[in-house]
Every structure is written in C-alpha cells, then in structure tokens.
Amino acid sequence: MTDTEKTEETAVLIGINYPGQEEQETEDYLDELSFLADTAGCEPGKRFVQKLNYPDPRTFVGSGKINEIAQYVKDNRIDLAIFDDELSPSQIRNIEKTLGCQIVDRTNLILDIFAGRARTSQARAQVELAQYQYLLPRLSGMWTHLERQRGGIGLRGPGETEIETDRRIIRDKISLLKAQLKKIDIQMATQRKNRGKMVRVSLVGYTNAGKSTIMNMLSKSEVFAENKLFATLDTTVRKVVIGNLPFLLSDTVGFIRKLPHDLIKSFKSTLDEVREADLLVHVVDISHPGFEEQIKVVNETLRDLASTDKPAILIFNKIDVFSYVKKEKHDLTPVLKENYSLDDLKKSWMARDKIHKTVFLSAKTKENIEELRKILYEEVKKIHVKRYPYNEFLFDID
C-alpha cells in the first residue's frame, strides 16, 4: 500500500443504557449506529455501554468509563469515537480533550451520510443547510479539529474558515440556502399542481425497509436501491397504472430513530410529498428484530408532519429473509418475540388492524405482489371515485 492510499477510518461506538431500557434494545441501537458508521465509510469496532439515568453533562458517560475508552483509543490508534446521541458543544470539547481523537455524534454522522449521498442541487442545498445549522452553535468547540485540516467522517461539507469570521459567514450562508430552498419549494409546489387529476400515493418507512425496490417493481423503473441506510435522498415520482387506473407514486427519504430536527426542517420540500399524498404506503422490514419500534418511529415522524390521518396500507416486506427461533414442545420457558413465526405474526394485531390494510410480501422474490396490486387498486379507486365521480374509465380488475 502506498503512502497516498487512504485506509478506512476505525471507530469505537458509545451508548447509554437508560432506565427501563433492556440490554438487547441498547444493543439493537448500537447495531444501527454500527450500520450508520459502515454506510458513512468507516470500520465500526468495539462498543462501550454504560448504565446511566441521563448523560453526564461533561463527558456523556462517567469519568471512569471515558478514561477506559481513552486508554482503548490510545492503545488501538482509533480515529473516531461515535456517540449514539447528540452532544452539546461543551461535551464535544471535553470528550475530544480526553480521548484525543475525532468526536462524532449521531446527528453529525447522519448529516455526513446525507452529504455523501446528495445528488441533486436540491438535496445538496437541504443537507448543507442542516449541516450549517448543526455547526453554528458548535463552532468554537469544533475549531480545534477543523484547524488540523483533517478530512474524514463528520467533516464533509461546510468549508473551514478563520474562527473570527466563521459565525458571520455561516449565518450568511444559512440565509442564502433558505432563500434558495424557498425558490425550490415554489417550483416543487407548482410541479405538484401540474400533475393533473391523479391520486397521489407516497411510500414511507424506516430507512432500508425496501421502499425503492417496491417503487421499481410497481413502476417498472430503475430507482437507485441498495442495502445501505438512506440510499434514496431525492424524492422520485413515477406514474403507475394498475388495471386501467393511473396514479402517482412517490418514494421519499427513509425515516430513522432520532432523525435530526434540522434535517426534517431543511427537507421540507421533499417531505411535502408525504404531507400532500392522498394515500400512504408504510413499508416495514419484518425481518428486522426491532421492526415494531421502527413502525413507532415512522408513526411519530408522520405525526410531526401532520400526516397521521391519511388512509394507509401497511406492507410487511422481506418475508423471504424472516427468521425465528422455534421452541421445543416441552420448553416451558416464556415465549419471546424471537419465537414467533410468520404465521403467528399474521394472526396477531398486524392482520387484525381495522384502520390499515395489511399485506405480507417480498419485493425481492415478488411473493404476494399481486395481492399488493389489488389492495392498491381498491384503495386508490376509493379516493379517485370520491374526488372525480364523473370519470368513466374505471373498471374492476380480476
């Protein structure tokens, strides 16, 4: 390997086990943080977890734990310490002083992934705005490592300038980006108005649930999809026809636990597709052990977007990779979540949901896709007939 070749950055992951939180739940959160780190392009390594009622205001974890992490970072020449919560400016300063490596919190990590995946001018402006809003209150604390001119995770995006002029420059940049996004908002609103008399359906769900794969399958298009978090940032809208019924289908950015508030605000025009949709299709990765909490996170985000009152279809995707631990007949220990088979889940609250239509499918193997198409047809038809009662081209499909 030559000196000019860049090796992958190594990271330790740090989280807190809060009161009332099971250890497995904390482990699941750090699994997600690890996936985020991997998506950002670094190698996640050892995990450090401490049981605390609330984060230490100075160093997030207690003094003993931070010293333990510092020793490990030093002994193993670790590049990054990634924290599973947002850190205050003073915490960043104190932790960096103790650990002597770059500090990245969950918000900064997500922003970094967005910065690396933004393709259009709209997405780039949205991400840049969120980055500057995150950076502004942390400027003096971050200056110490910005000064070193180090690249890498958590530093992609906004440029480094002299500390005394940084705040003014960043405020000016925020104003310019807000003005730019306001223009984009107007353009996008005009585009939505010009889409004609068609029902609008929006795919929503936790990141990496398979929305883009379902979009490709229904619209026969090639929307970028991969097994990484936030593969899709830009909203894609396609015309879909089932039977003789056309409608517009949009694929939006995936939601995630603790999605940065500034990111939700700056992605307003993208998320307007969700706000203005007539029907939501909530895609759930049923193979994920924490899928029920992911449903809760998506519903909370929809509540923030004032979009919980819309009709919705629940898709339980990835049944092809669903697995469970079968209990022996004579095993008298309590039945745990991982002991439920797919048939058990189909008989649970999911299938009995009176509010939402539900379908269990695999977008990858196309199992039960026809069932989804029929449900979509019926739900879109209800809205279409109500809105355009004199339209004569509708007919039932077999």
C-alpha angles and dihedrals in degrees: 000000000000124000091249094058113100116226119212113270116247122222142190118214121222127193142158128237102218125203112282092019117120117229090240090055091053089048090052090052091052089047087058091046088051090051089050091051091049091048089051090055106257134112111250113214137162120014126219120197128178129187107235137154090224137349118283105256091223106040106004091237125046124281094256093051094045090052090050089052091047091055092049092047090051096045094048099036092237117190101201141029110202119197123203094223137049112274126214119237091254092049090053091051095047095044094047090051090053100040099036093213135094115289120216124178126202094263093051091048093052091047089051092053090049090050091053094047102041107115109166126060089247094055092044092052091047093051094043091052091052090047094052092046089052092045099048100075091039098049101109092045094047094046093083093066096031085059091062091063091228117161126204140088116354094020101072115115124020113067125241117251134168112296097236093058098034098092095051093045092048093048089051090048091050090052091050093048092048090052090047092050091047088059090048090050090056092047092048092047089051090049091051091050091050095055092094132224100332132126112246120224122187128200112220133172148115115309114276093018092125103261095140092049090053089046091053092047097049097040097034088229134126108247111169111263131170141150094268132101115265095008086158121051102151119070112246119201122195134176111239126191122199114181100327095324118107123197138161119254121196129193114207138190113288120252123233140186111278093009103189111262092222088055092054090050095047092046090056096123091048092049091047085081086067094043093051098040119117093208132023123212107202109202116203127189099225091185090066112097091222097046093127092058089046088056088051092050092051092048091050091051090049088051089054088052091048089239104120095102095065123106110260143189118214113217117193100201133188097042086151091070098035113125137178140183110251115220120225117244094248096042105117097181116117117280109253131202091260090057094065115104124212089258089054091051091048088058093048131084090295095069093037094053105136094192102049133043108233133205131180112212149141115237088192098055093026092233112164092002092133090056089055092049091052093049091047091049093051095045095046091045091055090055094041095051091048093049099037105027095166096055106118103187097083121107135163121264123220 
